[in-house]
């Protein structure tokens, strides 16, 4: 129960890895807000948590919209009275279609949409929760990058660039907010089999990633939950501005 009495927000918490974060945080005692553009999925996760006697709130949120992000923070404060943890998990990737091509195949419109959700969404959600955290003089923000930001594989240049931007954003914000007692860190997952009903093609794609790892198996959402709990809890009270790569040893920094 390392998060007993704390309130956590997980953006994109209605699916895959985001839902796993929500479940893990709740098991550790946190009240969890599922901030998700898919309102039905958010409510389904919240209902599952409530059935297990956890506190949970579904909040439909478009992270790329400033008004929506601010309304999300206000709703969580109204329900729980504080905000201790924000996991910026929402992103265009597995549950939202995107091009997997070279620079010539990614349209400028798709590039802009990727930056809008993956980078601006993180920026807006941080801005939305910071007033509450500053008042408390405490808080943990966990941004989600990707191991691809270090490896730089070909194709998906827009996605990889957005996730590389998260690294610099995290370091700058950690410097800005550290004097107020707010920590900001990053988790960089590896290729993760994250959907409840994966297609055969996706299973094959994830299995092909095994060869680059020191630990020779597929990565699952549950492999990322411990890192999130650690960074959300007081166990990491003197850690900020850091990136924790969770990929079975594919990238070693």
C-alpha positions as semicolon CSV with decimal commas, in nm:
position;residue;x (nm);y (nm);z (nm)
1;X;0,000;0,000;0,000
2;X;0,276;0,244;-0,096
3;X;0,025;0,487;-0,248
4;X;-0,232;0,487;0,030
5;X;-0,397;0,831;0,050
6;X;-0,260;0,945;-0,285
7;X;-0,460;1,044;-0,594
8;X;-0,331;0,944;-0,937
9;X;-0,436;1,039;-1,289
10;X;-0,355;0,812;-1,582
11;X;-0,417;0,959;-1,926
12;X;-0,507;0,703;-2,188
13;X;-0,596;0,472;-1,899
14;X;-0,880;0,293;-2,074
15;X;-0,672;0,055;-2,283
16;X;-0,364;-0,166;-2,277
17;X;-0,069;-0,034;-2,079
18;X;-0,271;0,257;-1,940
19;X;-0,529;0,023;-1,791
20;X;-0,247;-0,182;-1,636
21;X;-0,107;0,133;-1,475
22;X;-0,451;0,211;-1,329
23;X;-0,488;-0,138;-1,183
24;X;-0,138;-0,135;-1,034
25;X;-0,176;0,208;-0,874
26;X;-0,512;0,110;-0,727
27;X;-0,369;-0,209;-0,577
28;X;-0,112;0,007;-0,399
29;X;-0,389;0,215;-0,242
30;X;-0,424;0,513;-0,476
31;X;-0,751;0,666;-0,583
32;X;-0,728;0,655;-0,962
33;X;-0,872;0,886;-1,226
34;X;-0,887;0,733;-1,573
35;X;-0,850;1,026;-1,816
36;X;-0,939;0,886;-2,154
37;X;-1,089;1,013;-2,480
38;X;-1,279;0,683;-2,506
39;X;-1,536;0,746;-2,234
40;X;-1,678;0,393;-2,245
41;X;-1,336;0,236;-2,200
42;X;-1,257;0,472;-1,910
43;X;-1,580;0,383;-1,735
44;X;-1,519;0,011;-1,787
45;X;-1,179;0,034;-1,616
46;X;-1,324;0,249;-1,336
47;X;-1,608;0,003;-1,280
48;X;-1,364;-0,288;-1,261
49;X;-1,160;-0,105;-1,000
50;X;-1,466;-0,010;-0,797
51;X;-1,581;-0,374;-0,793
52;X;-1,249;-0,452;-0,624
53;X;-1,322;-0,184;-0,362
54;X;-1,085;0,075;-0,506
55;X;-1,165;0,443;-0,553
56;X;-1,186;0,523;-0,924
57;X;-1,319;0,799;-1,146
58;X;-1,363;0,801;-1,524
59;X;-1,308;1,140;-1,687
60;X;-1,348;1,181;-2,061
61;X;-1,042;1,382;-2,164
62;X;-0,893;1,500;-2,490
63;X;-0,534;1,562;-2,382
64;X;-0,466;1,774;-2,690
65;X;-0,735;2,024;-2,588
66;X;-0,638;2,275;-2,316
67;X;-0,992;2,324;-2,188
68;X;-1,044;1,949;-2,164
69;X;-0,717;1,898;-1,975
70;X;-0,803;2,173;-1,729
71;X;-1,154;2,033;-1,681
72;X;-1,002;1,692;-1,610
73;X;-0,783;1,831;-1,332
74;X;-1,075;2,026;-1,186
75;X;-1,296;1,716;-1,187
76;X;-1,032;1,510;-1,006
77;X;-0,983;1,782;-0,745
78;X;-1,358;1,803;-0,694
79;X;-1,383;1,428;-0,643
80;X;-1,070;1,358;-0,438
81;X;-0,939;1,693;-0,312
82;X;-0,580;1,658;-0,434
83;X;-0,356;1,535;-0,720
84;X;-0,040;1,348;-0,629
85;X;0,052;1,156;-0,943
86;X;0,011;1,215;-1,316
87;X;0,106;0,948;-1,568
88;X;0,110;1,098;-1,917
89;X;0,038;0,776;-2,103
90;X;-0,204;0,895;-2,374
91;X;-0,043;0,883;-2,718
92;X;-0,098;0,797;-3,078
93;X;0,046;0,450;-3,128
94;X;-0,118;0,110;-3,093
95;X;-0,485;0,198;-3,042
96;X;-0,484;0,491;-3,288
97;X;-0,381;0,420;-3,649
98;X;-0,058;0,576;-3,770
99;X;0,176;0,541;-4,065
100;X;0,473;0,309;-4,031
101;X;0,674;0,453;-4,315
102;X;0,977;0,661;-4,396
103;X;0,998;1,041;-4,395
104;X;0,863;1,052;-4,751
105;X;0,554;0,856;-4,649
106;X;0,452;1,056;-4,342
107;X;0,228;1,347;-4,436
108;X;0,273;1,689;-4,273
109;X;-0,080;1,661;-4,134
110;X;-0,001;1,331;-3,966
111;X;0,324;1,473;-3,830
112;X;0,131;1,764;-3,674
113;X;-0,131;1,532;-3,524
114;X;0,139;1,315;-3,368
115;X;0,305;1,616;-3,205
116;X;-0,033;1,754;-3,097
117;X;-0,127;1,443;-2,899
118;X;0,206;1,298;-2,789
119;X;0,393;1,619;-2,705
120;X;0,139;1,897;-2,665
121;X;-0,093;1,661;-2,477
122;X;0,179;1,594;-2,221
123;X;0,250;1,968;-2,195
124;X;-0,117;2,055;-2,142
125;X;-0,183;1,786;-1,883
126;X;0,124;1,890;-1,683
127;X;0,008;2,252;-1,688
128;X;-0,337;2,141;-1,574
129;X;-0,219;1,954;-1,263
130;X;0,074;2,174;-1,159
131;X;-0,132;2,434;-0,966
132;X;-0,261;2,163;-0,731
133;X;0,082;2,005;-0,690
134;X;0,241;2,343;-0,622
135;X;-0,015;2,413;-0,351
136;X;0,068;2,077;-0,193
137;X;0,442;2,130;-0,252
138;X;0,458;1,771;-0,366
139;X;0,376;1,554;-0,664
140;X;0,513;1,300;-0,910
141;X;0,474;1,341;-1,285
142;X;0,564;1,036;-1,494
143;X;0,594;1,094;-1,867
144;X;0,597;0,801;-2,107
145;X;0,860;0,796;-2,378
146;X;0,980;0,490;-2,573
147;X;1,291;0,285;-2,618
148;X;1,275;0,383;-2,985
149;X;1,381;0,734;-2,884
150;X;1,724;0,587;-2,805
151;X;1,747;0,324;-3,077
152;X;1,617;0,542;-3,362
153;X;1,489;0,259;-3,583
154;X;1,375;0,342;-3,937
155;X;1,006;0,420;-4,006
156;X;0,763;0,595;-3,770
157;X;0,989;0,900;-3,763
158;X;0,705;1,120;-3,635
159;X;0,629;0,890;-3,341
160;X;0,995;0,845;-3,248
161;X;1,058;1,220;-3,266
162;X;0,760;1,287;-3,038
163;X;0,889;1,037;-2,784
164;X;1,241;1,183;-2,798
165;X;1,086;1,522;-2,724
166;X;0,942;1,378;-2,401
167;X;1,296;1,321;-2,272
168;X;1,397;1,687;-2,300
169;X;1,059;1,806;-2,174
170;X;1,096;1,590;-1,863
171;X;1,443;1,720;-1,777
172;X;1,344;2,083;-1,818
173;X;1,026;2,047;-1,614
174;X;1,213;1,858;-1,341
175;X;1,450;2,157;-1,307
176;X;1,163;2,406;-1,303
177;X;0,945;2,228;-1,050
178;X;1,206;2,066;-0,824
179;X;1,224;2,366;-0,590
180;X;0,850;2,319;-0,530
181;X;0,891;1,954;-0,428
182;X;0,752;1,817;-0,756
183;X;0,935;1,530;-0,924
184;X;0,925;1,462;-1,298
185;X;1,056;1,139;-1,450
186;X;1,018;0,929;-1,762
187;X;0,950;0,563;-1,831
188;X;1,069;0,436;-2,170
189;X;0,895;0,107;-2,251
190;X;1,018;-0,140;-2,506
191;X;0,798;-0,303;-2,768
192;X;0,504;-0,420;-2,559
193;X;0,221;-0,657;-2,645
194;X;-0,038;-0,427;-2,499
195;X;-0,381;-0,497;-2,645
196;X;-0,627;-0,736;-2,490
197;X;-0,698;-0,905;-2,825
198;X;-0,382;-0,867;-3,037
199;X;-0,383;-0,949;-3,405
200;X;-0,154;-1,228;-3,530
201;X;0,050;-0,965;-3,715
202;X;0,105;-0,766;-3,396
203;X;0,202;-1,076;-3,201
204;X;0,460;-1,158;-3,470
205;X;0,591;-0,800;-3,465
206;X;0,638;-0,808;-3,086
207;X;0,804;-1,149;-3,095
208;X;1,052;-1,025;-3,353
209;X;1,172;-0,767;-3,102
210;X;1,289;-1,040;-2,863
211;X;1,619;-1,092;-3,042
212;X;1,757;-0,751;-2,941
213;X;1,690;-0,806;-2,571
214;X;1,906;-0,946;-2,296
215;X;1,590;-1,101;-2,148
216;X;1,451;-1,323;-2,423
217;X;1,076;-1,290;-2,400
218;X;0,784;-1,071;-2,503
219;X;0,718;-0,760;-2,294
220;X;0,372;-0,724;-2,139
221;X;0,196;-0,428;-1,971
222;X;0,252;-0,587;-1,631
223;X;0,628;-0,549;-1,685
224;X;0,587;-0,169;-1,672
225;X;0,364;-0,140;-1,367
226;X;0,639;-0,180;-1,107
227;X;0,837;0,107;-1,257
228;X;0,530;0,331;-1,248
229;X;0,454;0,244;-0,886
230;X;0,816;0,306;-0,786
231;X;0,825;0,651;-0,950
232;X;0,482;0,741;-0,810
233;X;0,570;0,642;-0,454
234;X;0,796;0,787;-0,187
235;X;1,043;0,507;-0,263
236;X;1,172;0,741;-0,535
237;X;1,147;1,059;-0,328
238;X;1,496;1,180;-0,428
239;X;1,478;1,087;-0,796
240;X;1,384;1,342;-1,060
241;X;1,471;1,425;-1,420
242;X;1,554;1,061;-1,491
243;X;1,454;0,806;-1,753
244;X;1,388;0,446;-1,656
245;X;1,411;0,218;-1,959
246;X;1,195;-0,093;-1,919
247;X;1,262;-0,310;-2,223
248;X;1,433;-0,628;-2,111
249;X;1,777;-0,492;-2,189
250;X;1,734;-0,395;-2,554
251;X;1,868;-0,046;-2,479
252;X;2,138;-0,006;-2,214
253;X;2,228;0,354;-2,126
